[in-house]
Amino acid sequence: MNNTKKLYKSNDKVLSGVLAGVAEYFDVDPTIVRLGYIVLAVVTGIFPAIIGYVIAAVIIPQKPHVHHMDYTEVKHEPKAEEKKEEAKPESTQN
């Protein structure tokens, strides 16, 4: 099984999901990453942070959609033979 982690843009997004994707990759709260980004942007000057974000938004792929099925919600549909047996009246009882 392939256990390598990959960086994706998150579906939990404010703008494009870059910072939430970084937070998911490092398994931290997205709010912490967003606040850290704001501090970094203010310290370095806003323009380099914006350019870096735009480049990351273009390069980092969107997270693939995985559909999970909850097997507890799946109803058992009776087979055709079972339906026929249920429909037959029991004539053997007296």
Phi and psi restraints in degrees (range 20) as a CNS / XPLOR table:
assign (resid 1 and name C) (resid 2 and name N)
       (resid 2 and name CA) (resid 2 and name C) 1.0 -89.0 20.0 2
assign (resid 2 and name N) (resid 2 and name CA)
       (resid 2 and name C) (resid 3 and name N) 1.0 110.7 20.0 2
assign (resid 2 and name C) (resid 3 and name N)
       (resid 3 and name CA) (resid 3 and name C) 1.0 -104.0 20.0 2
assign (resid 3 and name N) (resid 3 and name CA)
       (resid 3 and name C) (resid 4 and name N) 1.0 18.8 20.0 2
assign (resid 3 and name C) (resid 4 and name N)
       (resid 4 and name CA) (resid 4 and name C) 1.0 -75.6 20.0 2
assign (resid 4 and name N) (resid 4 and name CA)
       (resid 4 and name C) (resid 5 and name N) 1.0 138.5 20.0 2
assign (resid 4 and name C) (resid 5 and name N)
       (resid 5 and name CA) (resid 5 and name C) 1.0 -85.6 20.0 2
assign (resid 5 and name N) (resid 5 and name CA)
       (resid 5 and name C) (resid 6 and name N) 1.0 143.2 20.0 2
assign (resid 5 and name C) (resid 6 and name N)
       (resid 6 and name CA) (resid 6 and name C) 1.0 -125.6 20.0 2
assign (resid 6 and name N) (resid 6 and name CA)
       (resid 6 and name C) (resid 7 and name N) 1.0 145.8 20.0 2
assign (resid 6 and name C) (resid 7 and name N)
       (resid 7 and name CA) (resid 7 and name C) 1.0 -89.3 20.0 2
assign (resid 7 and name N) (resid 7 and name CA)
       (resid 7 and name C) (resid 8 and name N) 1.0 122.1 20.0 2
assign (resid 7 and name C) (resid 8 and name N)
       (resid 8 and name CA) (resid 8 and name C) 1.0 -129.5 20.0 2
assign (resid 8 and name N) (resid 8 and name CA)
       (resid 8 and name C) (resid 9 and name N) 1.0 157.3 20.0 2
assign (resid 8 and name C) (resid 9 and name N)
       (resid 9 and name CA) (resid 9 and name C) 1.0 -70.2 20.0 2
assign (resid 9 and name N) (resid 9 and name CA)
       (resid 9 and name C) (resid 10 and name N) 1.0 140.5 20.0 2
assign (resid 9 and name C) (resid 10 and name N)
       (resid 10 and name CA) (resid 10 and name C) 1.0 -85.9 20.0 2
assign (resid 10 and name N) (resid 10 and name CA)
       (resid 10 and name C) (resid 11 and name N) 1.0 157.8 20.0 2
assign (resid 10 and name C) (resid 11 and name N)
       (resid 11 and name CA) (resid 11 and name C) 1.0 -82.0 20.0 2
assign (resid 11 and name N) (resid 11 and name CA)
       (resid 11 and name C) (resid 12 and name N) 1.0 -13.7 20.0 2
assign (resid 11 and name C) (resid 12 and name N)
       (resid 12 and name CA) (resid 12 and name C) 1.0 -88.6 20.0 2
assign (resid 12 and name N) (resid 12 and name CA)
       (resid 12 and name C) (resid 13 and name N) 1.0 79.0 20.0 2
assign (resid 12 and name C) (resid 13 and name N)
       (resid 13 and name CA) (resid 13 and name C) 1.0 -115.4 20.0 2
assign (resid 13 and name N) (resid 13 and name CA)
       (resid 13 and name C) (resid 14 and name N) 1.0 152.5 20.0 2
assign (resid 13 and name C) (resid 14 and name N)
       (resid 14 and name CA) (resid 14 and name C) 1.0 -104.1 20.0 2
assign (resid 14 and name N) (resid 14 and name CA)
       (resid 14 and name C) (resid 15 and name N) 1.0 -50.2 20.0 2
assign (resid 14 and name C) (resid 15 and name N)
       (resid 15 and name CA) (resid 15 and name C) 1.0 -108.1 20.0 2
assign (resid 15 and name N) (resid 15 and name CA)
       (resid 15 and name C) (resid 16 and name N) 1.0 -79.9 20.0 2
assign (resid 15 and name C) (resid 16 and name N)
       (resid 16 and name CA) (resid 16 and name C) 1.0 -118.2 20.0 2
assign (resid 16 and name N) (resid 16 and name CA)
       (resid 16 and name C) (resid 17 and name N) 1.0 -3.7 20.0 2
assign (resid 16 and name C) (resid 17 and name N)
       (resid 17 and name CA) (resid 17 and name C) 1.0 92.9 20.0 2
assign (resid 17 and name N) (resid 17 and name CA)
       (resid 17 and name C) (resid 18 and name N) 1.0 8.4 20.0 2
assign (resid 17 and name C) (resid 18 and name N)
       (resid 18 and name CA) (resid 18 and name C) 1.0 -65.6 20.0 2
assign (resid 18 and name N) (resid 18 and name CA)
       (resid 18 and name C) (resid 19 and name N) 1.0 -52.1 20.0 2
assign (resid 18 and name C) (resid 19 and name N)
       (resid 19 and name CA) (resid 19 and name C) 1.0 -68.4 20.0 2
assign (resid 19 and name N) (resid 19 and name CA)
       (resid 19 and name C) (resid 20 and name N) 1.0 -37.3 20.0 2
assign (resid 19 and name C) (resid 20 and name N)
       (resid 20 and name CA) (resid 20 and name C) 1.0 -67.0 20.0 2
assign (resid 20 and name N) (resid 20 and name CA)
       (resid 20 and name C) (resid 21 and name N) 1.0 -34.0 20.0 2
assign (resid 20 and name C) (resid 21 and name N)
       (resid 21 and name CA) (resid 21 and name C) 1.0 -65.5 20.0 2
assign (resid 21 and name N) (resid 21 and name CA)
       (resid 21 and name C) (resid 22 and name N) 1.0 -40.6 20.0 2
assign (resid 21 and name C) (resid 22 and name N)
       (resid 22 and name CA) (resid 22 and name C) 1.0 -63.8 20.0 2
assign (resid 22 and name N) (resid 22 and name CA)
       (resid 22 and name C) (resid 23 and name N) 1.0 -40.6 20.0 2
assign (resid 22 and name C) (resid 23 and name N)
       (resid 23 and name CA) (resid 23 and name C) 1.0 -63.8 20.0 2
assign (resid 23 and name N) (resid 23 and name CA)
       (resid 23 and name C) (resid 24 and name N) 1.0 -41.5 20.0 2
assign (resid 23 and name C) (resid 24 and name N)
       (resid 24 and name CA) (resid 24 and name C) 1.0 -64.8 20.0 2
assign (resid 24 and name N) (resid 24 and name CA)
       (resid 24 and name C) (resid 25 and name N) 1.0 -38.8 20.0 2
assign (resid 24 and name C) (resid 25 and name N)
       (resid 25 and name CA) (resid 25 and name C) 1.0 -62.1 20.0 2
assign (resid 25 and name N) (resid 25 and name CA)
       (resid 25 and name C) (resid 26 and name N) 1.0 -42.8 20.0 2
assign (resid 25 and name C) (resid 26 and name N)
       (resid 26 and name CA) (resid 26 and name C) 1.0 -92.9 20.0 2
assign (resid 26 and name N) (resid 26 and name CA)
       (resid 26 and name C) (resid 27 and name N) 1.0 2.3 20.0 2
assign (resid 26 and name C) (resid 27 and name N)
       (resid 27 and name CA) (resid 27 and name C) 1.0 57.7 20.0 2
assign (resid 27 and name N) (resid 27 and name CA)
       (resid 27 and name C) (resid 28 and name N) 1.0 51.3 20.0 2
assign (resid 27 and name C) (resid 28 and name N)
       (resid 28 and name CA) (resid 28 and name C) 1.0 -128.0 20.0 2
assign (resid 28 and name N) (resid 28 and name CA)
       (resid 28 and name C) (resid 29 and name N) 1.0 169.0 20.0 2
assign (resid 28 and name C) (resid 29 and name N)
       (resid 29 and name CA) (resid 29 and name C) 1.0 -68.5 20.0 2
assign (resid 29 and name N) (resid 29 and name CA)
       (resid 29 and name C) (resid 30 and name N) 1.0 131.0 20.0 2
assign (resid 29 and name C) (resid 30 and name N)
       (resid 30 and name CA) (resid 30 and name C) 1.0 -59.3 20.0 2
assign (resid 30 and name N) (resid 30 and name CA)
       (resid 30 and name C) (resid 31 and name N) 1.0 -30.3 20.0 2
assign (resid 30 and name C) (resid 31 and name N)
       (resid 31 and name CA) (resid 31 and name C) 1.0 -63.8 20.0 2
assign (resid 31 and name N) (resid 31 and name CA)
       (resid 31 and name C) (resid 32 and name N) 1.0 -38.4 20.0 2
assign (resid 31 and name C) (resid 32 and name N)
       (resid 32 and name CA) (resid 32 and name C) 1.0 -63.7 20.0 2
assign (resid 32 and name N) (resid 32 and name CA)
       (resid 32 and name C) (resid 33 and name N) 1.0 -43.6 20.0 2
assign (resid 32 and name C) (resid 33 and name N)
       (resid 33 and name CA) (resid 33 and name C) 1.0 -65.7 20.0 2
assign (resid 33 and name N) (resid 33 and name CA)
       (resid 33 and name C) (resid 34 and name N) 1.0 -40.8 20.0 2
assign (resid 33 and name C) (resid 34 and name N)
       (resid 34 and name CA) (resid 34 and name C) 1.0 -64.9 20.0 2
assign (resid 34 and name N) (resid 34 and name CA)
       (resid 34 and name C) (resid 35 and name N) 1.0 -41.9 20.0 2
assign (resid 34 and name C) (resid 35 and name N)
       (resid 35 and name CA) (resid 35 and name C) 1.0 -66.0 20.0 2
assign (resid 35 and name N) (resid 35 and name CA)
       (resid 35 and name C) (resid 36 and name N) 1.0 -40.1 20.0 2
assign (resid 35 and name C) (resid 36 and name N)
       (resid 36 and name CA) (resid 36 and name C) 1.0 -62.1 20.0 2
assign (resid 36 and name N) (resid 36 and name CA)
       (resid 36 and name C) (resid 37 and name N) 1.0 -37.7 20.0 2
assign (resid 36 and name C) (resid 37 and name N)
       (resid 37 and name CA) (resid 37 and name C) 1.0 -65.2 20.0 2
assign (resid 37 and name N) (resid 37 and name CA)
       (resid 37 and name C) (resid 38 and name N) 1.0 -40.9 20.0 2
assign (resid 37 and name C) (resid 38 and name N)
       (resid 38 and name CA) (resid 38 and name C) 1.0 -63.4 20.0 2
assign (resid 38 and name N) (resid 38 and name CA)
       (resid 38 and name C) (resid 39 and name N) 1.0 -44.3 20.0 2
assign (resid 38 and name C) (resid 39 and name N)
       (resid 39 and name CA) (resid 39 and name C) 1.0 -61.9 20.0 2
assign (resid 39 and name N) (resid 39 and name CA)
       (resid 39 and name C) (resid 40 and name N) 1.0 -45.4 20.0 2
assign (resid 39 and name C) (resid 40 and name N)
       (resid 40 and name CA) (resid 40 and name C) 1.0 -61.0 20.0 2
assign (resid 40 and name N) (resid 40 and name CA)
       (resid 40 and name C) (resid 41 and name N) 1.0 -40.1 20.0 2
assign (resid 40 and name C) (resid 41 and name N)
       (resid 41 and name CA) (resid 41 and name C) 1.0 -64.9 20.0 2
assign (resid 41 and name N) (resid 41 and name CA)
       (resid 41 and name C) (resid 42 and name N) 1.0 -41.4 20.0 2
assign (resid 41 and name C) (resid 42 and name N)
       (resid 42 and name CA) (resid 42 and name C) 1.0 -68.8 20.0 2
assign (resid 42 and name N) (resid 42 and name CA)
       (resid 42 and name C) (resid 43 and name N) 1.0 -40.3 20.0 2
assign (resid 42 and name C) (resid 43 and name N)
       (resid 43 and name CA) (resid 43 and name C) 1.0 -69.3 20.0 2
assign (resid 43 and name N) (resid 43 and name CA)
       (resid 43 and name C) (resid 44 and name N) 1.0 -40.9 20.0 2
assign (resid 43 and name C) (resid 44 and name N)
       (resid 44 and name CA) (resid 44 and name C) 1.0 -89.7 20.0 2
assign (resid 44 and name N) (resid 44 and name CA)
       (resid 44 and name C) (resid 45 and name N) 1.0 -4.2 20.0 2
assign (resid 44 and name C) (resid 45 and name N)
       (resid 45 and name CA) (resid 45 and name C) 1.0 93.7 20.0 2
assign (resid 45 and name N) (resid 45 and name CA)
       (resid 45 and name C) (resid 46 and name N) 1.0 136.8 20.0 2
assign (resid 45 and name C) (resid 46 and name N)
       (resid 46 and name CA) (resid 46 and name C) 1.0 -61.7 20.0 2
assign (resid 46 and name N) (resid 46 and name CA)
       (resid 46 and name C) (resid 47 and name N) 1.0 -38.3 20.0 2
assign (resid 46 and name C) (resid 47 and name N)
       (resid 47 and name CA) (resid 47 and name C) 1.0 -59.4 20.0 2
assign (resid 47 and name N) (resid 47 and name CA)
       (resid 47 and name C) (resid 48 and name N) 1.0 -48.4 20.0 2
assign (resid 47 and name C) (resid 48 and name N)
       (resid 48 and name CA) (resid 48 and name C) 1.0 -62.0 20.0 2
assign (resid 48 and name N) (resid 48 and name CA)
       (resid 48 and name C) (resid 49 and name N) 1.0 -35.1 20.0 2
assign (resid 48 and name C) (resid 49 and name N)
       (resid 49 and name CA) (resid 49 and name C) 1.0 -67.4 20.0 2
assign (resid 49 and name N) (resid 49 and name CA)
       (resid 49 and name C) (resid 50 and name N) 1.0 -39.2 20.0 2
assign (resid 49 and name C) (resid 50 and name N)
       (resid 50 and name CA) (resid 50 and name C) 1.0 -66.5 20.0 2
assign (resid 50 and name N) (resid 50 and name CA)
       (resid 50 and name C) (resid 51 and name N) 1.0 -43.3 20.0 2
assign (resid 50 and name C) (resid 51 and name N)
       (resid 51 and name CA) (resid 51 and name C) 1.0 -62.2 20.0 2
assign (resid 51 and name N) (resid 51 and name CA)
       (resid 51 and name C) (resid 52 and name N) 1.0 -44.3 20.0 2
assign (resid 51 and name C) (resid 52 and name N)
       (resid 52 and name CA) (resid 52 and name C) 1.0 -61.8 20.0 2
assign (resid 52 and name N) (resid 52 and name CA)
       (resid 52 and name C) (resid 53 and name N) 1.0 -40.1 20.0 2
assign (resid 52 and name C) (resid 53 and name N)
       (resid 53 and name CA) (resid 53 and name C) 1.0 -65.6 20.0 2
assign (resid 53 and name N) (resid 53 and name CA)
       (resid 53 and name C) (resid 54 and name N) 1.0 -43.5 20.0 2
assign (resid 53 and name C) (resid 54 and name N)
       (resid 54 and name CA) (resid 54 and name C) 1.0 -64.0 20.0 2
assign (resid 54 and name N) (resid 54 and name CA)
       (resid 54 and name C) (resid 55 and name N) 1.0 -41.9 20.0 2
assign (resid 54 and name C) (resid 55 and name N)
       (resid 55 and name CA) (resid 55 and name C) 1.0 -63.0 20.0 2
assign (resid 55 and name N) (resid 55 and name CA)
       (resid 55 and name C) (resid 56 and name N) 1.0 -44.3 20.0 2
assign (resid 55 and name C) (resid 56 and name N)
       (resid 56 and name CA) (resid 56 and name C) 1.0 -63.4 20.0 2
assign (resid 56 and name N) (resid 56 and name CA)
       (resid 56 and name C) (resid 57 and name N) 1.0 -38.8 20.0 2
assign (resid 56 and name C) (resid 57 and name N)
       (resid 57 and name CA) (resid 57 and name C) 1.0 -65.0 20.0 2
assign (resid 57 and name N) (resid 57 and name CA)
       (resid 57 and name C) (resid 58 and name N) 1.0 -30.9 20.0 2
assign (resid 57 and name C) (resid 58 and name N)
       (resid 58 and name CA) (resid 58 and name C) 1.0 -80.4 20.0 2
assign (resid 58 and name N) (resid 58 and name CA)
       (resid 58 and name C) (resid 59 and name N) 1.0 -39.0 20.0 2
assign (resid 58 and name C) (resid 59 and name N)
       (resid 59 and name CA) (resid 59 and name C) 1.0 -81.2 20.0 2
assign (resid 59 and name N) (resid 59 and name CA)
       (resid 59 and name C) (resid 60 and name N) 1.0 -42.4 20.0 2
assign (resid 59 and name C) (resid 60 and name N)
       (resid 60 and name CA) (resid 60 and name C) 1.0 -73.9 20.0 2
assign (resid 60 and name N) (resid 60 and name CA)
       (resid 60 and name C) (resid 61 and name N) 1.0 127.6 20.0 2
assign (resid 60 and name C) (resid 61 and name N)
       (resid 61 and name CA) (resid 61 and name C) 1.0 -74.9 20.0 2
assign (resid 61 and name N) (resid 61 and name CA)
       (resid 61 and name C) (resid 62 and name N) 1.0 156.2 20.0 2
assign (resid 61 and name C) (resid 62 and name N)
       (resid 62 and name CA) (resid 62 and name C) 1.0 -70.4 20.0 2
assign (resid 62 and name N) (resid 62 and name CA)
       (resid 62 and name C) (resid 63 and name N) 1.0 145.2 20.0 2
assign (resid 62 and name C) (resid 63 and name N)
       (resid 63 and name CA) (resid 63 and name C) 1.0 -65.1 20.0 2
assign (resid 63 and name N) (resid 63 and name CA)
       (resid 63 and name C) (resid 64 and name N) 1.0 131.1 20.0 2
assign (resid 63 and name C) (resid 64 and name N)
       (resid 64 and name CA) (resid 64 and name C) 1.0 -67.1 20.0 2
assign (resid 64 and name N) (resid 64 and name CA)
       (resid 64 and name C) (resid 65 and name N) 1.0 144.9 20.0 2
assign (resid 64 and name C) (resid 65 and name N)
       (resid 65 and name CA) (resid 65 and name C) 1.0 -83.1 20.0 2
assign (resid 65 and name N) (resid 65 and name CA)
       (resid 65 and name C) (resid 66 and name N) 1.0 124.1 20.0 2
assign (resid 65 and name C) (resid 66 and name N)
       (resid 66 and name CA) (resid 66 and name C) 1.0 -114.9 20.0 2
assign (resid 66 and name N) (resid 66 and name CA)
       (resid 66 and name C) (resid 67 and name N) 1.0 123.6 20.0 2
assign (resid 66 and name C) (resid 67 and name N)
       (resid 67 and name CA) (resid 67 and name C) 1.0 -96.3 20.0 2
assign (resid 67 and name N) (resid 67 and name CA)
       (resid 67 and name C) (resid 68 and name N) 1.0 121.1 20.0 2
assign (resid 67 and name C) (resid 68 and name N)
       (resid 68 and name CA) (resid 68 and name C) 1.0 -102.4 20.0 2
assign (resid 68 and name N) (resid 68 and name CA)
       (resid 68 and name C) (resid 69 and name N) 1.0 141.3 20.0 2
assign (resid 68 and name C) (resid 69 and name N)
       (resid 69 and name CA) (resid 69 and name C) 1.0 -108.2 20.0 2
assign (resid 69 and name N) (resid 69 and name CA)
       (resid 69 and name C) (resid 70 and name N) 1.0 128.7 20.0 2
assign (resid 69 and name C) (resid 70 and name N)
       (resid 70 and name CA) (resid 70 and name C) 1.0 -87.8 20.0 2
assign (resid 70 and name N) (resid 70 and name CA)
       (resid 70 and name C) (resid 71 and name N) 1.0 109.0 20.0 2
assign (resid 70 and name C) (resid 71 and name N)
       (resid 71 and name CA) (resid 71 and name C) 1.0 -70.8 20.0 2
assign (resid 71 and name N) (resid 71 and name CA)
       (resid 71 and name C) (resid 72 and name N) 1.0 -13.6 20.0 2
assign (resid 71 and name C) (resid 72 and name N)
       (resid 72 and name CA) (resid 72 and name C) 1.0 -73.5 20.0 2
assign (resid 72 and name N) (resid 72 and name CA)
       (resid 72 and name C) (resid 73 and name N) 1.0 -20.8 20.0 2
assign (resid 72 and name C) (resid 73 and name N)
       (resid 73 and name CA) (resid 73 and name C) 1.0 -91.6 20.0 2
assign (resid 73 and name N) (resid 73 and name CA)
       (resid 73 and name C) (resid 74 and name N) 1.0 -8.1 20.0 2
assign (resid 73 and name C) (resid 74 and name N)
       (resid 74 and name CA) (resid 74 and name C) 1.0 -77.2 20.0 2
assign (resid 74 and name N) (resid 74 and name CA)
       (resid 74 and name C) (resid 75 and name N) 1.0 124.2 20.0 2
assign (resid 74 and name C) (resid 75 and name N)
       (resid 75 and name CA) (resid 75 and name C) 1.0 -91.4 20.0 2
assign (resid 75 and name N) (resid 75 and name CA)
       (resid 75 and name C) (resid 76 and name N) 1.0 142.8 20.0 2
assign (resid 75 and name C) (resid 76 and name N)
       (resid 76 and name CA) (resid 76 and name C) 1.0 -81.2 20.0 2
assign (resid 76 and name N) (resid 76 and name CA)
       (resid 76 and name C) (resid 77 and name N) 1.0 119.0 20.0 2
assign (resid 76 and name C) (resid 77 and name N)
       (resid 77 and name CA) (resid 77 and name C) 1.0 -90.6 20.0 2
assign (resid 77 and name N) (resid 77 and name CA)
       (resid 77 and name C) (resid 78 and name N) 1.0 126.0 20.0 2
assign (resid 77 and name C) (resid 78 and name N)
       (resid 78 and name CA) (resid 78 and name C) 1.0 -65.2 20.0 2
assign (resid 78 and name N) (resid 78 and name CA)
       (resid 78 and name C) (resid 79 and name N) 1.0 144.5 20.0 2
assign (resid 78 and name C) (resid 79 and name N)
       (resid 79 and name CA) (resid 79 and name C) 1.0 -72.1 20.0 2
assign (resid 79 and name N) (resid 79 and name CA)
       (resid 79 and name C) (resid 80 and name N) 1.0 167.0 20.0 2
assign (resid 79 and name C) (resid 80 and name N)
       (resid 80 and name CA) (resid 80 and name C) 1.0 -59.5 20.0 2
assign (resid 80 and name N) (resid 80 and name CA)
       (resid 80 and name C) (resid 81 and name N) 1.0 -39.1 20.0 2
assign (resid 80 and name C) (resid 81 and name N)
       (resid 81 and name CA) (resid 81 and name C) 1.0 -64.7 20.0 2
assign (resid 81 and name N) (resid 81 and name CA)
       (resid 81 and name C) (resid 82 and name N) 1.0 -39.7 20.0 2
assign (resid 81 and name C) (resid 82 and name N)
       (resid 82 and name CA) (resid 82 and name C) 1.0 -65.6 20.0 2
assign (resid 82 and name N) (resid 82 and name CA)
       (resid 82 and name C) (resid 83 and name N) 1.0 -37.0 20.0 2
assign (resid 82 and name C) (resid 83 and name N)
       (resid 83 and name CA) (resid 83 and name C) 1.0 -65.2 20.0 2
assign (resid 83 and name N) (resid 83 and name CA)
       (resid 83 and name C) (resid 84 and name N) 1.0 -41.2 20.0 2
assign (resid 83 and name C) (resid 84 and name N)
       (resid 84 and name CA) (resid 84 and name C) 1.0 -64.8 20.0 2
assign (resid 84 and name N) (resid 84 and name CA)
       (resid 84 and name C) (resid 85 and name N) 1.0 -41.1 20.0 2
assign (resid 84 and name C) (resid 85 and name N)
       (resid 85 and name CA) (resid 85 and name C) 1.0 -65.1 20.0 2
assign (resid 85 and name N) (resid 85 and name CA)
       (resid 85 and name C) (resid 86 and name N) 1.0 -37.8 20.0 2
assign (resid 85 and name C) (resid 86 and name N)
       (resid 86 and name CA) (resid 86 and name C) 1.0 -68.8 20.0 2
assign (resid 86 and name N) (resid 86 and name CA)
       (resid 86 and name C) (resid 87 and name N) 1.0 -32.3 20.0 2
assign (resid 86 and name C) (resid 87 and name N)
       (resid 87 and name CA) (resid 87 and name C) 1.0 -77.4 20.0 2
assign (resid 87 and name N) (resid 87 and name CA)
       (resid 87 and name C) (resid 88 and name N) 1.0 -23.5 20.0 2
assign (resid 87 and name C) (resid 88 and name N)
       (resid 88 and name CA) (resid 88 and name C) 1.0 -71.2 20.0 2
assign (resid 88 and name N) (resid 88 and name CA)
       (resid 88 and name C) (resid 89 and name N) 1.0 131.5 20.0 2
assign (resid 88 and name C) (resid 89 and name N)
       (resid 89 and name CA) (resid 89 and name C) 1.0 -76.8 20.0 2
assign (resid 89 and name N) (resid 89 and name CA)
       (resid 89 and name C) (resid 90 and name N) 1.0 144.5 20.0 2
assign (resid 89 and name C) (resid 90 and name N)
       (resid 90 and name CA) (resid 90 and name C) 1.0 -83.8 20.0 2
assign (resid 90 and name N) (resid 90 and name CA)
       (resid 90 and name C) (resid 91 and name N) 1.0 102.4 20.0 2
assign (resid 90 and name C) (resid 91 and name N)
       (resid 91 and name CA) (resid 91 and name C) 1.0 -94.5 20.0 2
assign (resid 91 and name N) (resid 91 and name CA)
       (resid 91 and name C) (resid 92 and name N) 1.0 -2.4 20.0 2
assign (resid 91 and name C) (resid 92 and name N)
       (resid 92 and name CA) (resid 92 and name C) 1.0 -82.5 20.0 2
assign (resid 92 and name N) (resid 92 and name CA)
       (resid 92 and name C) (resid 93 and name N) 1.0 -13.9 20.0 2
assign (resid 92 and name C) (resid 93 and name N)
       (resid 93 and name CA) (resid 93 and name C) 1.0 -83.9 20.0 2
assign (resid 93 and name N) (resid 93 and name CA)
       (resid 93 and name C) (resid 94 and name N) 1.0 140.7 20.0 2
